[in-house]
Amino acid sequence: MPLTSRFAKTLAVVALPLALAACSSGSTDSSSHTSAASQDKPAKDPNAGLMTGTQLKKALAPASAFPSHLTAVKDGFADSGSEFVSPQSRSTAKPDCSKFENSTWLDVSGYKGGVSFAQGDYANQDQTEEMTQELDAFQGTTATDVMKNVQAAATACAAFTDLDDHSKVELAGRATPGLGDEAYTITVTSGHWESGTTLIAVRVGSTVATVMSSAGSDNGAANAAKLAGNLADSLKAATTS
């Protein structure tokens, strides 16, 4: 019963013995002390259990996980270090379909990134084939929301126009069992391109791994699947160690 209600009841029943009134007063003080004690408890750290950028960097797939003709791109690696950044609110704007053509494409979900991240980029000498990997850690249930929004954006962008050559781009997505806690694979193709690209998003707990591959004659599909599996296994090992 709220403190104000308890006081109102005491004032209304003026005939109550003084001892009973004193008992009521003691109960009120105890409640106040309990409330004060609960306020002194430290707030739960929303980043508790999440990997820092430094830790995510160690979970990235090594060079040996990529085709031998691809090498690390200079300035293609970055991470958020040992500190967490402030979480960003999700954009509710209509999905920008052109972002599916970017090497780092997570922001199709409306989130520009997690509270920590690490990424790496590999390509052949003339950069006609490329593979990228990115890991982002999110607070609470945001990672699940990211996956849901990736799928929604893929559905909304089944067909769109390329901004560079104005060609028609087609996009097909599907849920992919057997990878992490959930995974989604997207194939992006155009009649004006020599080959398409494959994108895969994998969630392991509160971390989302995103992969892009244009390496291979199958729209980069096999290499993308191998890389996504490597990242999923690496994240599982890191979270259970």
Helices and strands as residue ranges (DSSP letters): H 3-12, H 18-40, H 53-59, G 63-65, E 71-72, E 78-79, G 97-101, G 106-109, E 116-123, E 130-137, H 142-156, E 159-161, E 168-175, E 182-190, E 197-204, E 207-213, H 221-240
